[in-house]
């Protein structure tokens, strides 16, 4: 039986909201706040580096940008989400209080150290964060014998390995390209999104949209997840370009079919739902662009940004608002600020992917404009949800 991931029904509203400071009550609270604030700041720093207005840090140029977007922003959201969902899946507590504070401090130390000359310290701290998070998730899973979700622990450990590959390569201690670590981490994140998309998007669609009739077909589900795993393995092997294109195309077909079965057209009047469908549509587009890039038809960066800005950005902003609302006992309905954040992140993806694709000479303005949209979207989330994430639940329950 599938465990309940998020609270789906609007709870009764009490007469007065409970008072107090609850930032360390559950994993999503500090990590969503840190990730959104960091997303707003770091992407602007990168655009300034790219234009030559700022000096480059320890990890040079694009590698710093990729590292911070994957191992900084994205990993923080993944950990916050898994700590929150993991408590529901296992029925056991995940890190809270001082333990959660220590993990947040470890994440913050990683963000500072990549801007320092201390490469080895940066490598150790940044690799330690996903490993520590894996331990925080493994303990409740093991105690509850929640074998269905053990693989998430392995994926966090794989993220730690990917991070270490990147840093040791940069330090000259490993004869592998640093970008291999980035690609491995992106493939892991892609797999996490396809797994969680299948678990929650059709459920949220049917709960949030009457008569939507979102469906999951067992054969399509297996093919969608399996093809993404095959793509992960293929990225570690020297396969011919035609083989990579075929794998990516099959993955696009399977995940596109999956999305159609979830009835995205039925969600157009429900921003809290359509944002997740839109984010998943970017996964399909990423896979199509990966196939095209393997054949040399489009630049590989277009496929990468369809995944990072479009899919990760869209699904993250959608899940962060829904999780924050559901787990603080607020109405499961996007307000004007939420919808504005969704549209800003969507514009960031559209500008970053399609403007350079259509007009290559506009690449630099596209990067700057996309950065402005992205930073505005996540900055709006941080400002809007600071009081939500830092205060107790409206119904007085723990979490």
VMD Tcl script that draws the C-alpha trace (Angstrom):
set ca {
  {0.00 0.00 0.00}
  {1.36 3.41 -0.99}
  {2.11 5.55 2.03}
  {0.53 8.98 2.24}
  {3.14 11.52 1.21}
  {1.44 14.79 1.95}
  {-1.67 15.98 3.69}
  {-4.29 16.38 0.99}
  {-7.37 17.70 2.78}
  {-7.63 21.20 4.15}
  {-7.71 20.99 7.96}
  {-10.02 22.96 10.19}
  {-8.80 26.50 10.76}
  {-8.32 27.42 14.42}
  {-9.28 30.79 15.76}
  {-5.69 31.94 16.36}
  {-2.43 30.66 14.88}
  {-0.04 29.01 17.36}
  {2.97 31.11 18.31}
  {6.61 30.11 18.46}
  {9.60 29.32 16.27}
  {9.36 26.05 14.34}
  {12.13 26.23 11.73}
  {13.81 23.08 13.07}
  {10.62 21.07 13.54}
  {10.87 19.12 10.24}
  {13.32 18.82 7.35}
  {11.45 20.80 4.72}
  {11.44 23.98 6.79}
  {15.13 25.00 6.89}
  {16.14 23.39 3.62}
  {13.35 24.94 1.55}
  {14.17 28.33 3.01}
  {17.91 27.92 2.46}
  {17.46 26.53 -1.05}
  {15.10 29.29 -2.20}
  {17.26 32.08 -0.81}
  {20.37 30.49 -2.28}
  {18.69 29.99 -5.66}
  {17.80 33.67 -5.78}
  {21.34 34.80 -4.87}
  {23.66 32.29 -6.53}
  {22.18 32.44 -10.02}
  {22.68 36.21 -10.04}
  {26.27 35.70 -8.91}
  {26.76 33.25 -11.76}
  {25.37 35.65 -14.36}
  {27.79 38.30 -13.09}
  {30.67 35.81 -13.31}
  {29.63 34.80 -16.81}
  {29.59 38.40 -18.00}
  {33.04 38.98 -16.45}
  {31.90 41.38 -13.76}
  {33.04 39.16 -10.87}
  {36.19 37.09 -10.31}
  {35.98 33.31 -10.50}
  {36.10 31.21 -7.30}
  {37.80 27.86 -6.49}
  {35.59 25.96 -8.94}
  {36.07 27.83 -12.18}
  {33.16 29.36 -14.07}
  {30.56 26.90 -15.38}
  {31.77 24.15 -13.05}
  {31.02 26.28 -9.99}
  {27.62 27.15 -11.39}
  {26.80 23.50 -12.12}
  {28.10 22.36 -8.73}
  {26.08 24.90 -6.79}
  {22.85 24.34 -8.72}
  {23.06 20.55 -8.33}
  {24.86 19.96 -5.02}
  {23.75 23.20 -3.39}
  {20.24 24.20 -4.42}
  {18.80 20.93 -5.76}
  {20.30 18.65 -3.13}
  {18.99 20.88 -0.31}
  {15.45 20.58 -1.68}
  {15.79 16.81 -2.17}
  {17.01 16.33 1.41}
  {14.29 18.55 2.87}
  {11.64 16.70 0.87}
  {12.94 13.22 1.73}
  {13.21 14.01 5.45}
  {9.60 15.18 5.39}
  {8.21 12.37 3.23}
  {10.43 9.81 4.99}
  {8.72 10.49 8.30}
  {5.36 9.67 6.71}
  {6.66 6.62 4.85}
  {8.34 5.09 7.90}
  {6.18 6.38 10.76}
  {9.47 7.22 12.51}
  {11.11 10.60 13.19}
  {13.64 12.01 10.74}
  {16.26 14.60 11.83}
  {14.86 17.58 13.72}
  {16.16 20.08 16.28}
  {19.92 20.17 16.82}
  {20.58 17.36 14.37}
  {18.74 19.26 11.65}
  {20.65 22.41 12.63}
  {23.95 20.56 12.24}
  {22.97 19.29 8.79}
  {21.95 22.78 7.70}
  {25.28 24.14 9.01}
  {27.13 21.44 7.04}
  {25.27 22.49 3.88}
  {26.08 26.17 4.52}
  {29.75 25.35 5.10}
  {29.83 23.69 1.69}
  {28.48 26.83 0.03}
  {31.16 28.96 1.68}
  {34.08 26.59 1.06}
  {33.60 26.40 -2.71}
  {34.26 30.15 -2.73}
  {37.50 29.69 -0.77}
  {40.97 28.47 -1.82}
  {40.62 25.39 0.43}
  {39.79 22.77 -2.16}
  {40.28 19.65 -0.03}
  {38.11 20.99 2.79}
  {35.46 21.90 0.23}
  {35.57 18.38 -1.21}
  {35.20 16.69 2.18}
  {32.41 18.92 3.45}
  {30.40 18.85 0.23}
  {30.67 15.06 -0.04}
  {29.82 14.66 3.66}
  {26.46 16.44 3.41}
  {24.60 13.90 1.22}
  {26.21 11.05 3.18}
  {25.03 12.53 6.49}
  {21.57 13.05 4.99}
  {21.57 9.43 3.80}
  {22.27 8.31 7.37}
  {19.47 10.53 8.67}
  {17.08 8.83 6.25}
  {18.46 5.30 6.64}
  {17.86 5.09 10.41}
  {14.06 5.55 10.34}
  {13.78 3.36 7.23}
  {15.77 0.55 8.84}
  {13.89 0.75 12.13}
  {10.55 0.55 10.33}
  {11.80 -2.03 7.78}
  {10.62 0.35 5.05}
  {12.39 -1.59 2.31}
  {10.36 0.01 -0.49}
  {12.26 3.27 -0.01}
  {15.76 1.99 0.82}
  {16.91 3.01 -2.67}
  {16.63 6.70 -1.74}
  {19.45 6.15 0.76}
  {21.56 4.67 -2.02}
  {20.79 7.58 -4.32}
  {21.95 10.10 -1.70}
  {25.15 8.12 -1.28}
  {25.60 8.18 -5.06}
  {25.23 11.96 -4.93}
  {28.05 12.06 -2.40}
  {30.23 9.97 -4.73}
  {29.43 12.22 -7.69}
  {30.38 15.27 -5.62}
  {33.66 13.69 -4.60}
  {34.47 12.81 -8.24}
  {34.00 16.44 -9.22}
  {36.20 17.83 -6.44}
  {39.00 15.25 -6.65}
  {39.15 15.77 -10.40}
  {39.40 19.52 -9.88}
  {42.20 18.98 -7.34}
  {44.10 16.72 -9.74}
  {43.79 13.69 -7.43}
  {41.54 11.76 -9.81}
  {42.09 11.18 -13.51}
  {38.45 11.69 -14.48}
  {36.65 14.72 -15.91}
  {34.90 16.80 -13.27}
  {31.84 17.03 -15.47}
  {31.33 13.28 -15.04}
  {30.36 13.97 -11.42}
  {27.90 16.65 -12.55}
  {26.31 14.37 -15.15}
  {26.02 11.49 -12.69}
  {24.34 13.76 -10.15}
  {21.94 15.14 -12.76}
  {20.98 11.61 -13.77}
  {20.33 10.72 -10.14}
  {18.14 13.80 -9.71}
  {16.32 12.96 -12.94}
  {15.56 9.48 -11.61}
  {14.35 10.88 -8.27}
  {12.01 13.25 -10.10}
  {10.59 10.50 -12.30}
  {9.99 8.27 -9.25}
  {8.35 10.99 -7.18}
  {6.46 12.37 -10.17}
  {4.81 8.99 -10.64}
  {3.92 8.76 -6.97}
  {2.44 12.20 -6.45}
  {1.39 13.92 -9.69}
  {-1.50 11.59 -10.61}
  {-2.58 11.46 -6.95}
  {-2.51 15.26 -6.61}
  {-4.31 15.59 -9.93}
  {-7.18 13.32 -8.92}
  {-7.43 14.93 -5.48}
  {-7.22 18.50 -6.73}
  {-9.23 18.29 -9.97}
  {-12.65 16.61 -9.87}
  {-13.10 13.92 -12.54}
  {-9.57 14.36 -13.87}
  {-9.14 10.58 -14.14}
  {-5.34 10.62 -14.08}
  {-4.10 7.08 -14.63}
  {-0.95 5.02 -14.10}
  {-0.29 2.14 -16.51}
  {2.07 -0.51 -15.05}
  {3.89 -1.13 -18.33}
  {4.39 2.57 -19.02}
  {5.57 3.15 -15.44}
  {8.23 0.43 -15.72}
  {9.42 1.66 -19.09}
  {9.53 5.31 -17.97}
  {11.64 4.56 -14.88}
  {13.71 1.82 -16.49}
  {14.70 3.93 -19.49}
  {15.91 6.74 -17.21}
  {18.03 4.24 -15.26}
  {19.48 2.90 -18.51}
  {20.35 6.47 -19.49}
  {22.17 6.91 -16.16}
  {24.28 3.80 -16.83}
  {24.85 4.81 -20.45}
  {26.31 8.15 -19.36}
  {29.06 6.23 -17.53}
  {29.93 4.19 -20.63}
  {31.52 5.20 -23.95}
  {28.45 4.40 -26.05}
  {28.10 5.57 -29.66}
  {26.11 8.73 -30.21}
  {23.37 6.84 -32.05}
  {22.86 4.51 -29.08}
  {22.62 7.45 -26.66}
  {20.10 9.14 -28.94}
  {17.99 5.98 -29.12}
  {17.96 5.53 -25.33}
  {17.02 9.17 -24.74}
  {14.31 9.02 -27.41}
  {12.77 5.89 -25.87}
  {12.85 7.56 -22.45}
  {11.15 10.64 -23.90}
  {8.43 8.51 -25.50}
  {7.77 6.54 -22.30}
  {7.70 9.60 -20.05}
  {5.63 11.58 -22.55}
  {3.05 8.78 -22.63}
  {3.09 8.74 -18.84}
  {2.39 12.47 -18.70}
  {-0.52 12.22 -21.16}
  {-2.12 9.54 -18.96}
  {-2.01 11.98 -16.05}
  {-4.41 14.32 -17.89}
  {-2.47 17.62 -17.80}
  {-5.17 19.50 -19.74}
  {-7.61 18.96 -16.88}
  {-5.37 20.94 -14.50}
  {-5.26 24.31 -16.29}
  {-7.42 26.05 -13.67}
  {-5.44 24.64 -10.73}
  {-1.98 26.30 -10.48}
  {-0.93 24.07 -7.57}
  {-1.39 21.09 -9.91}
  {-0.52 22.40 -13.36}
  {2.88 23.58 -12.15}
  {3.81 19.94 -11.50}
  {2.59 18.83 -14.93}
  {4.55 21.66 -16.53}
  {7.68 20.66 -14.62}
  {7.30 17.07 -15.76}
  {6.76 18.20 -19.37}
  {10.24 19.74 -19.18}
  {11.59 16.26 -18.34}
  {10.12 14.98 -21.60}
  {11.57 17.96 -23.49}
  {14.96 17.41 -21.84}
  {15.00 13.81 -23.08}
  {14.02 14.88 -26.61}
  {16.79 17.50 -26.61}
  {19.27 14.94 -25.25}
  {18.52 12.69 -28.21}
  {18.90 15.63 -30.59}
  {22.15 16.74 -28.91}
  {23.62 13.24 -29.17}
  {23.07 13.45 -32.94}
  {24.61 16.93 -33.08}
  {21.38 18.71 -33.97}
  {21.29 21.07 -30.97}
  {23.84 22.17 -28.36}
  {24.03 19.85 -25.33}
  {23.58 22.85 -23.02}
  {20.01 23.23 -24.25}
  {19.14 19.75 -22.99}
  {20.93 20.41 -19.70}
  {19.03 23.64 -19.05}
  {15.72 22.07 -20.00}
  {16.41 19.68 -17.11}
  {17.88 22.11 -14.60}
  {15.88 25.31 -15.15}
  {12.73 23.76 -16.59}
  {12.21 20.41 -14.88}
  {14.09 20.88 -11.61}
  {13.04 24.53 -11.26}
  {9.40 23.83 -12.09}
  {8.97 20.71 -9.97}
  {10.89 22.23 -7.07}
  {8.86 25.45 -6.90}
  {5.64 23.42 -7.21}
  {6.54 20.85 -4.55}
  {7.98 23.45 -2.17}
  {4.73 25.40 -2.15}
  {2.54 22.31 -1.83}
  {4.69 20.68 0.85}
  {4.91 23.89 2.85}
  {1.14 24.37 2.68}
  {0.23 20.76 3.43}
  {2.67 20.32 6.30}
  {1.79 23.61 7.99}
  {-1.99 22.91 7.77}
  {-2.70 25.67 5.28}
  {-5.21 25.53 2.40}
  {-3.99 23.49 -0.57}
  {-4.60 26.31 -3.01}
  {-2.01 28.49 -4.73}
  {-2.39 32.20 -4.04}
  {-1.25 35.08 -6.24}
  {2.33 34.98 -4.94}
  {2.59 31.25 -5.58}
  {1.29 31.54 -9.12}
  {3.60 34.47 -9.81}
  {6.57 32.41 -8.63}
  {5.51 29.55 -10.92}
  {5.28 31.87 -13.92}
  {8.62 33.54 -13.20}
  {10.44 30.19 -13.03}
  {8.64 29.03 -16.18}
  {9.77 32.20 -17.98}
  {13.34 31.60 -16.80}
  {13.27 28.16 -18.44}
  {11.68 29.35 -21.67}
  {14.17 32.19 -22.08}
  {17.22 30.10 -21.17}
  {16.40 27.19 -23.49}
  {14.58 28.62 -26.49}
  {16.06 32.09 -26.96}
  {19.65 30.87 -27.58}
  {18.26 27.99 -29.63}
  {16.39 30.36 -31.95}
  {18.90 33.25 -31.90}
  {22.41 32.11 -30.81}
  {23.66 35.70 -30.84}
  {21.27 36.45 -27.97}
  {22.82 33.86 -25.64}
  {24.32 36.39 -23.22}
  {21.14 38.49 -22.86}
  {19.16 35.25 -22.49}
  {21.36 34.12 -19.61}
  {21.01 37.43 -17.79}
  {17.25 37.67 -18.36}
  {16.71 34.05 -17.33}
  {18.74 34.70 -14.16}
  {16.52 37.68 -13.32}
  {13.32 35.63 -13.77}
  {14.74 32.70 -11.76}
  {15.99 34.87 -8.92}
  {12.70 36.77 -8.77}
  {10.69 33.53 -8.62}
  {12.68 31.90 -5.85}
  {13.24 35.17 -4.03}
  {9.46 35.64 -3.99}
  {9.08 32.15 -2.51}
  {11.66 32.87 0.21}
  {9.94 36.11 1.22}
  {6.43 34.64 1.04}
  {7.21 31.43 2.91}
  {9.63 32.66 5.59}
  {6.78 33.18 8.08}
  {5.14 29.91 6.98}
  {8.31 27.83 7.38}
  {9.42 29.42 10.64}
  {6.12 29.26 12.55}
  {4.23 26.27 13.98}
  {1.48 24.47 12.11}
  {-1.88 26.19 12.18}
  {-3.53 23.10 13.68}
  {-1.02 22.86 16.53}
  {0.28 19.44 15.44}
  {4.03 18.65 15.47}
  {6.05 18.99 12.29}
}
mol new
graphics top color blue
foreach p $ca { graphics top sphere $p radius 0.5 }
foreach p [lrange $ca 0 end-1] q [lrange $ca 1 end] { graphics top cylinder $p $q radius 0.2 }
display resetview
